[in-house]
Amino acid sequence: MPEVKFNVGMTCEGCASAVKRILGKIDGVTDVQTNVEAKTVVVVTADDSVSPQGMLEKLQKWSAASGKSVELA
């Protein structure tokens, strides 16, 4: 199962919940693990059909609204 890691400027569990909700809606995503202290998100996908760039674009929309930073690690 492929993993994709992001650095996300999460500051609280509310941010983490939003990120999990956004990424969890993407077909092929099987698990989303967040770490607020380390400001990291690890996404596990069923296969390579899930585009890291597509996930990044979804997070960037949230980033623009929330003012949090987002980047592929």
CNS distance restraints for C-alpha pairs under 8 A (distance, minus, plus):
assign (resid   1 and name CA) (resid  44 and name CA) 6.42 0.50 0.50
assign (resid   1 and name CA) (resid  45 and name CA) 5.88 0.50 0.50
assign (resid   1 and name CA) (resid  46 and name CA) 5.56 0.50 0.50
assign (resid   1 and name CA) (resid  47 and name CA) 5.97 0.50 0.50
assign (resid   2 and name CA) (resid  44 and name CA) 5.85 0.50 0.50
assign (resid   2 and name CA) (resid  45 and name CA) 5.54 0.50 0.50
assign (resid   2 and name CA) (resid  46 and name CA) 7.01 0.50 0.50
assign (resid   2 and name CA) (resid  47 and name CA) 6.13 0.50 0.50
assign (resid   2 and name CA) (resid  48 and name CA) 6.60 0.50 0.50
assign (resid   3 and name CA) (resid  42 and name CA) 6.52 0.50 0.50
assign (resid   3 and name CA) (resid  43 and name CA) 5.47 0.50 0.50
assign (resid   3 and name CA) (resid  44 and name CA) 4.54 0.50 0.50
assign (resid   3 and name CA) (resid  45 and name CA) 6.30 0.50 0.50
assign (resid   4 and name CA) (resid  42 and name CA) 5.72 0.50 0.50
assign (resid   4 and name CA) (resid  43 and name CA) 5.14 0.50 0.50
assign (resid   4 and name CA) (resid  44 and name CA) 6.61 0.50 0.50
assign (resid   4 and name CA) (resid  52 and name CA) 6.63 0.50 0.50
assign (resid   4 and name CA) (resid  72 and name CA) 7.92 0.50 0.50
assign (resid   5 and name CA) (resid  40 and name CA) 7.05 0.50 0.50
assign (resid   5 and name CA) (resid  41 and name CA) 5.66 0.50 0.50
assign (resid   5 and name CA) (resid  42 and name CA) 4.50 0.50 0.50
assign (resid   5 and name CA) (resid  43 and name CA) 6.30 0.50 0.50
assign (resid   5 and name CA) (resid  72 and name CA) 6.23 0.50 0.50
assign (resid   5 and name CA) (resid  73 and name CA) 5.38 0.50 0.50
assign (resid   6 and name CA) (resid  40 and name CA) 5.73 0.50 0.50
assign (resid   6 and name CA) (resid  41 and name CA) 5.10 0.50 0.50
assign (resid   6 and name CA) (resid  42 and name CA) 6.46 0.50 0.50
assign (resid   6 and name CA) (resid  70 and name CA) 6.98 0.50 0.50
assign (resid   6 and name CA) (resid  71 and name CA) 5.63 0.50 0.50
assign (resid   6 and name CA) (resid  72 and name CA) 4.43 0.50 0.50
assign (resid   6 and name CA) (resid  73 and name CA) 4.76 0.50 0.50
assign (resid   7 and name CA) (resid  39 and name CA) 5.85 0.50 0.50
assign (resid   7 and name CA) (resid  40 and name CA) 4.71 0.50 0.50
assign (resid   7 and name CA) (resid  41 and name CA) 6.42 0.50 0.50
assign (resid   7 and name CA) (resid  69 and name CA) 7.79 0.50 0.50
assign (resid   7 and name CA) (resid  70 and name CA) 5.80 0.50 0.50
assign (resid   7 and name CA) (resid  71 and name CA) 5.32 0.50 0.50
assign (resid   7 and name CA) (resid  72 and name CA) 6.15 0.50 0.50
assign (resid   7 and name CA) (resid  73 and name CA) 5.55 0.50 0.50
assign (resid   8 and name CA) (resid  39 and name CA) 5.31 0.50 0.50
assign (resid   8 and name CA) (resid  40 and name CA) 5.72 0.50 0.50
assign (resid   8 and name CA) (resid  41 and name CA) 6.85 0.50 0.50
assign (resid   8 and name CA) (resid  68 and name CA) 7.05 0.50 0.50
assign (resid   8 and name CA) (resid  69 and name CA) 5.57 0.50 0.50
assign (resid   8 and name CA) (resid  70 and name CA) 4.51 0.50 0.50
assign (resid   8 and name CA) (resid  71 and name CA) 6.57 0.50 0.50
assign (resid   9 and name CA) (resid  39 and name CA) 5.71 0.50 0.50
assign (resid   9 and name CA) (resid  68 and name CA) 5.02 0.50 0.50
assign (resid   9 and name CA) (resid  69 and name CA) 4.80 0.50 0.50
assign (resid   9 and name CA) (resid  70 and name CA) 6.42 0.50 0.50
assign (resid  10 and name CA) (resid  15 and name CA) 5.36 0.50 0.50
assign (resid  10 and name CA) (resid  16 and name CA) 6.39 0.50 0.50
assign (resid  10 and name CA) (resid  36 and name CA) 5.67 0.50 0.50
assign (resid  10 and name CA) (resid  39 and name CA) 5.68 0.50 0.50
assign (resid  10 and name CA) (resid  68 and name CA) 6.74 0.50 0.50
assign (resid  11 and name CA) (resid  15 and name CA) 6.52 0.50 0.50
assign (resid  11 and name CA) (resid  36 and name CA) 6.27 0.50 0.50
assign (resid  11 and name CA) (resid  37 and name CA) 7.88 0.50 0.50
assign (resid  11 and name CA) (resid  39 and name CA) 7.81 0.50 0.50
assign (resid  12 and name CA) (resid  16 and name CA) 6.59 0.50 0.50
assign (resid  12 and name CA) (resid  36 and name CA) 6.34 0.50 0.50
assign (resid  13 and name CA) (resid  17 and name CA) 6.01 0.50 0.50
assign (resid  13 and name CA) (resid  36 and name CA) 7.02 0.50 0.50
assign (resid  14 and name CA) (resid  18 and name CA) 6.26 0.50 0.50
assign (resid  15 and name CA) (resid  19 and name CA) 6.26 0.50 0.50
assign (resid  16 and name CA) (resid  20 and name CA) 6.16 0.50 0.50
assign (resid  16 and name CA) (resid  34 and name CA) 6.08 0.50 0.50
assign (resid  16 and name CA) (resid  35 and name CA) 7.69 0.50 0.50
assign (resid  16 and name CA) (resid  36 and name CA) 6.77 0.50 0.50
assign (resid  17 and name CA) (resid  21 and name CA) 6.07 0.50 0.50
assign (resid  18 and name CA) (resid  22 and name CA) 6.14 0.50 0.50
assign (resid  19 and name CA) (resid  23 and name CA) 6.12 0.50 0.50
assign (resid  19 and name CA) (resid  59 and name CA) 7.19 0.50 0.50
assign (resid  20 and name CA) (resid  24 and name CA) 5.64 0.50 0.50
assign (resid  20 and name CA) (resid  32 and name CA) 5.83 0.50 0.50
assign (resid  20 and name CA) (resid  33 and name CA) 7.59 0.50 0.50
assign (resid  20 and name CA) (resid  34 and name CA) 7.54 0.50 0.50
assign (resid  21 and name CA) (resid  25 and name CA) 6.45 0.50 0.50
assign (resid  22 and name CA) (resid  26 and name CA) 7.46 0.50 0.50
assign (resid  22 and name CA) (resid  58 and name CA) 7.13 0.50 0.50
assign (resid  22 and name CA) (resid  59 and name CA) 7.34 0.50 0.50
assign (resid  23 and name CA) (resid  29 and name CA) 7.13 0.50 0.50
assign (resid  23 and name CA) (resid  32 and name CA) 7.12 0.50 0.50
assign (resid  23 and name CA) (resid  43 and name CA) 7.87 0.50 0.50
assign (resid  23 and name CA) (resid  55 and name CA) 6.79 0.50 0.50
assign (resid  23 and name CA) (resid  58 and name CA) 7.60 0.50 0.50
assign (resid  23 and name CA) (resid  59 and name CA) 7.82 0.50 0.50
assign (resid  24 and name CA) (resid  29 and name CA) 6.06 0.50 0.50
assign (resid  24 and name CA) (resid  30 and name CA) 7.43 0.50 0.50
assign (resid  24 and name CA) (resid  31 and name CA) 7.18 0.50 0.50
assign (resid  24 and name CA) (resid  32 and name CA) 6.81 0.50 0.50
assign (resid  25 and name CA) (resid  29 and name CA) 7.64 0.50 0.50
assign (resid  26 and name CA) (resid  55 and name CA) 7.90 0.50 0.50
assign (resid  27 and name CA) (resid  50 and name CA) 7.58 0.50 0.50
assign (resid  28 and name CA) (resid  45 and name CA) 5.50 0.50 0.50
assign (resid  28 and name CA) (resid  46 and name CA) 5.30 0.50 0.50
assign (resid  28 and name CA) (resid  47 and name CA) 7.07 0.50 0.50
assign (resid  28 and name CA) (resid  49 and name CA) 7.42 0.50 0.50
assign (resid  28 and name CA) (resid  50 and name CA) 6.13 0.50 0.50
assign (resid  29 and name CA) (resid  43 and name CA) 6.98 0.50 0.50
assign (resid  29 and name CA) (resid  44 and name CA) 6.03 0.50 0.50
assign (resid  29 and name CA) (resid  45 and name CA) 4.38 0.50 0.50
assign (resid  29 and name CA) (resid  46 and name CA) 6.29 0.50 0.50
assign (resid  29 and name CA) (resid  50 and name CA) 7.37 0.50 0.50
assign (resid  30 and name CA) (resid  43 and name CA) 7.74 0.50 0.50
assign (resid  30 and name CA) (resid  44 and name CA) 5.62 0.50 0.50
assign (resid  30 and name CA) (resid  45 and name CA) 5.21 0.50 0.50
assign (resid  30 and name CA) (resid  46 and name CA) 6.09 0.50 0.50
assign (resid  31 and name CA) (resid  43 and name CA) 5.86 0.50 0.50
assign (resid  31 and name CA) (resid  44 and name CA) 5.01 0.50 0.50
assign (resid  31 and name CA) (resid  45 and name CA) 6.97 0.50 0.50
assign (resid  32 and name CA) (resid  41 and name CA) 6.97 0.50 0.50
assign (resid  32 and name CA) (resid  42 and name CA) 5.87 0.50 0.50
assign (resid  32 and name CA) (resid  43 and name CA) 4.61 0.50 0.50
assign (resid  32 and name CA) (resid  44 and name CA) 6.34 0.50 0.50
assign (resid  33 and name CA) (resid  41 and name CA) 5.63 0.50 0.50
assign (resid  33 and name CA) (resid  42 and name CA) 5.13 0.50 0.50
assign (resid  33 and name CA) (resid  43 and name CA) 6.41 0.50 0.50
assign (resid  34 and name CA) (resid  39 and name CA) 7.59 0.50 0.50
assign (resid  34 and name CA) (resid  40 and name CA) 5.96 0.50 0.50
assign (resid  34 and name CA) (resid  41 and name CA) 4.51 0.50 0.50
assign (resid  34 and name CA) (resid  42 and name CA) 6.52 0.50 0.50
assign (resid  35 and name CA) (resid  39 and name CA) 5.61 0.50 0.50
assign (resid  35 and name CA) (resid  40 and name CA) 5.31 0.50 0.50
assign (resid  35 and name CA) (resid  41 and name CA) 6.37 0.50 0.50
assign (resid  36 and name CA) (resid  40 and name CA) 6.79 0.50 0.50
assign (resid  45 and name CA) (resid  50 and name CA) 6.77 0.50 0.50
assign (resid  50 and name CA) (resid  54 and name CA) 7.55 0.50 0.50
assign (resid  50 and name CA) (resid  55 and name CA) 7.91 0.50 0.50
assign (resid  51 and name CA) (resid  55 and name CA) 6.43 0.50 0.50
assign (resid  52 and name CA) (resid  56 and name CA) 6.11 0.50 0.50
assign (resid  52 and name CA) (resid  72 and name CA) 7.95 0.50 0.50
assign (resid  53 and name CA) (resid  57 and name CA) 6.17 0.50 0.50
assign (resid  54 and name CA) (resid  58 and name CA) 6.47 0.50 0.50
assign (resid  55 and name CA) (resid  59 and name CA) 6.35 0.50 0.50
assign (resid  56 and name CA) (resid  60 and name CA) 6.02 0.50 0.50
assign (resid  56 and name CA) (resid  70 and name CA) 7.58 0.50 0.50
assign (resid  56 and name CA) (resid  71 and name CA) 7.07 0.50 0.50
assign (resid  56 and name CA) (resid  72 and name CA) 7.09 0.50 0.50
assign (resid  57 and name CA) (resid  61 and name CA) 6.48 0.50 0.50
assign (resid  58 and name CA) (resid  62 and name CA) 6.86 0.50 0.50
assign (resid  59 and name CA) (resid  63 and name CA) 6.02 0.50 0.50
assign (resid  59 and name CA) (resid  70 and name CA) 6.80 0.50 0.50
assign (resid  60 and name CA) (resid  64 and name CA) 6.06 0.50 0.50
assign (resid  60 and name CA) (resid  70 and name CA) 6.41 0.50 0.50
assign (resid  61 and name CA) (resid  65 and name CA) 6.56 0.50 0.50
assign (resid  62 and name CA) (resid  66 and name CA) 5.99 0.50 0.50
assign (resid  62 and name CA) (resid  68 and name CA) 8.00 0.50 0.50
assign (resid  63 and name CA) (resid  67 and name CA) 5.35 0.50 0.50
assign (resid  63 and name CA) (resid  68 and name CA) 4.88 0.50 0.50
assign (resid  63 and name CA) (resid  69 and name CA) 6.04 0.50 0.50
assign (resid  63 and name CA) (resid  70 and name CA) 6.53 0.50 0.50
assign (resid  64 and name CA) (resid  68 and name CA) 7.26 0.50 0.50
